[in-house]
Amino acid sequence: MGEFTDKMKGTADRTVGSIKENVGKATGNEELEAKGTAQKLKGSAEKA
């Protein structure tokens, strides 16, 4: 994959991860919150 594609995927993963994390917090779903946090971290790594 190209650098631009990796950055776009990283941005998407960070956004979706943030949404999952917030929904998990709001609903008390610790598993969803943890998955969201992990996806955000993955997105940050891809974007770097």
C-alpha positions as protocol buffer text, in pm:
chain_id: "A"
residue {
  index: 1
  type: MET
  ca { x: 0 y: 0 z: 0 }
}
residue {
  index: 2
  type: GLY
  ca { x: 105 y: 354 z: -55 }
}
residue {
  index: 3
  type: GLU
  ca { x: 185 y: 602 z: 217 }
}
residue {
  index: 4
  type: PHE
  ca { x: -131 y: 803 z: 150 }
}
residue {
  index: 5
  type: THR
  ca { x: -350 y: 493 z: 173 }
}
residue {
  index: 6
  type: ASP
  ca { x: -187 y: 393 z: 502 }
}
residue {
  index: 7
  type: LYS
  ca { x: -252 y: 739 z: 648 }
}
residue {
  index: 8
  type: MET
  ca { x: -616 y: 732 z: 536 }
}
residue {
  index: 9
  type: LYS
  ca { x: -665 y: 386 z: 688 }
}
residue {
  index: 10
  type: GLY
  ca { x: -500 y: 509 z: 1007 }
}
residue {
  index: 11
  type: THR
  ca { x: -734 y: 807 z: 1025 }
}
residue {
  index: 12
  type: ALA
  ca { x: -1035 y: 583 z: 968 }
}
residue {
  index: 13
  type: ASP
  ca { x: -923 y: 338 z: 1238 }
}
residue {
  index: 14
  type: ARG
  ca { x: -869 y: 622 z: 1486 }
}
residue {
  index: 15
  type: THR
  ca { x: -1214 y: 765 z: 1413 }
}
residue {
  index: 16
  type: VAL
  ca { x: -1398 y: 434 z: 1436 }
}
residue {
  index: 17
  type: GLY
  ca { x: -1197 y: 338 z: 1744 }
}
residue {
  index: 18
  type: SER
  ca { x: -1290 y: 662 z: 1914 }
}
residue {
  index: 19
  type: ILE
  ca { x: -1659 y: 604 z: 1840 }
}
residue {
  index: 20
  type: LYS
  ca { x: -1644 y: 247 z: 1973 }
}
residue {
  index: 21
  type: GLU
  ca { x: -1463 y: 364 z: 2285 }
}
residue {
  index: 22
  type: ASN
  ca { x: -1719 y: 637 z: 2356 }
}
residue {
  index: 23
  type: VAL
  ca { x: -2017 y: 408 z: 2293 }
}
residue {
  index: 24
  type: GLY
  ca { x: -1858 y: 147 z: 2519 }
}
residue {
  index: 25
  type: LYS
  ca { x: -1815 y: 404 z: 2796 }
}
residue {
  index: 26
  type: ALA
  ca { x: -2170 y: 534 z: 2756 }
}
residue {
  index: 27
  type: THR
  ca { x: -2326 y: 189 z: 2765 }
}
residue {
  index: 28
  type: GLY
  ca { x: -2096 y: 38 z: 3025 }
}
residue {
  index: 29
  type: ASN
  ca { x: -1965 y: -215 z: 2773 }
}
residue {
  index: 30
  type: GLU
  ca { x: -1603 y: -261 z: 2879 }
}
residue {
  index: 31
  type: GLU
  ca { x: -1526 y: -500 z: 2592 }
}
residue {
  index: 32
  type: LEU
  ca { x: -1639 y: -249 z: 2327 }
}
residue {
  index: 33
  type: GLU
  ca { x: -1450 y: 28 z: 2505 }
}
residue {
  index: 34
  type: ALA
  ca { x: -1131 y: -182 z: 2506 }
}
residue {
  index: 35
  type: LYS
  ca { x: -1171 y: -272 z: 2138 }
}
residue {
  index: 36
  type: GLY
  ca { x: -1216 y: 95 z: 2055 }
}
residue {
  index: 37
  type: THR
  ca { x: -903 y: 190 z: 2246 }
}
residue {
  index: 38
  type: ALA
  ca { x: -705 y: -81 z: 2068 }
}
residue {
  index: 39
  type: GLN
  ca { x: -833 y: 31 z: 1728 }
}
residue {
  index: 40
  type: LYS
  ca { x: -740 y: 392 z: 1805 }
}
residue {
  index: 41
  type: LEU
  ca { x: -386 y: 286 z: 1891 }
}
residue {
  index: 42
  type: LYS
  ca { x: -364 y: 80 z: 1574 }
}
residue {
  index: 43
  type: GLY
  ca { x: -479 y: 382 z: 1374 }
}
residue {
  index: 44
  type: SER
  ca { x: -221 y: 604 z: 1538 }
}
residue {
  index: 45
  type: ALA
  ca { x: 53 y: 357 z: 1446 }
}
residue {
  index: 46
  type: GLU
  ca { x: -67 y: 334 z: 1084 }
}
residue {
  index: 47
  type: LYS
  ca { x: -81 y: 711 z: 1053 }
}
residue {
  index: 48
  type: ALA
  ca { x: 275 y: 757 z: 1179 }
}
